[in-house]
C-alpha cells in the first residue's frame, strides 16, 4: 500500500482551498450603513443619460387655519373698537354743541352791553366809530374773498352807509349801532383767528346781532345745508336778527323766536332797526 493512501485526491484538495479562501475574504468585508431615503422636497435629480440637474420645487405645507374661537375673539375686539369710536364722536358732537351755545349766549350778552353804550353815544363817539369802520371797510375792498364773504362785505358797506345817514340826522345812537354792525361783519371775514375757527366746520357767532330783512320768500332750515329740515317758510321782507354765520349761511332768529339758517344772499340790512335790547 502506498504511503500516500490518506491524501485526498487533487480535485477535493482544490475545493477545500477555495472554501478556505472564501471564508477569509468574507471576514474582511466592511458593512456600509444603509443610506436614508432622500427627501423629495430637497432632491436634485439627474435624469439618466443627461448631465443636467433637475430641481424639484418645494411644495409648501399649508398653515393650520385659525379656529372659530380666535375669529370670534377678533370680531369682538373690532366691535369694541367701533363702539369706542362711536362714543368718542358723540362726545365731540356734544362738546361742539355746548361750545356753540356758549358762544351764542356770550354774543347775546355782549350785544346787549354794546346796545346800552350805543344809546348813550355822543357825536364825537359816533364820528370816531364811523371813521374807524370806514378804514376797515376800505381795506377789505382790497382783499379777495369767497362768494359768501363778499356777501357779508356788501352788507357791511350798506350798514356803514346807514350809519352815515343816521349821523347826518343826528341820531348818534343809531349811527354807533350801524357802524358797530358793519365793523362786526368786516372783522368776521378778515380776522385770521375767527376765519380759522370757521374753517373747523363750526359756526361763528356774531358779537353784535345784525338786523336783516329777507329779500325773497325762502325756507328757514334747521341746519346750514339744503338737505336739512325746513322749519318754516319766510315771506319777503320778513325781519330777522342774525346771530352767527357759517360759509354762505346765516343763523337767524325771527320776531316770534324761531331760530334757523338761511342763505346770506337772501337778505338785506334792516337800517331802521330801533328795538335795542335792554
Beta strands, then each sheet from edge to edge (+ up, - down):
strand 1: 44-45
strand 2: 54-55
strand 3: 204-214
strand 4: 218-221
strand 5: 230-234
strand 6: 239-246
strand 7: 249-254
strand 8: 259-263
strand 9: 267-269
sheet 1: 1+ 2-
sheet 2: 8+ 7- 6+ 3- 9+
sheet 3: 4+ 5-
end
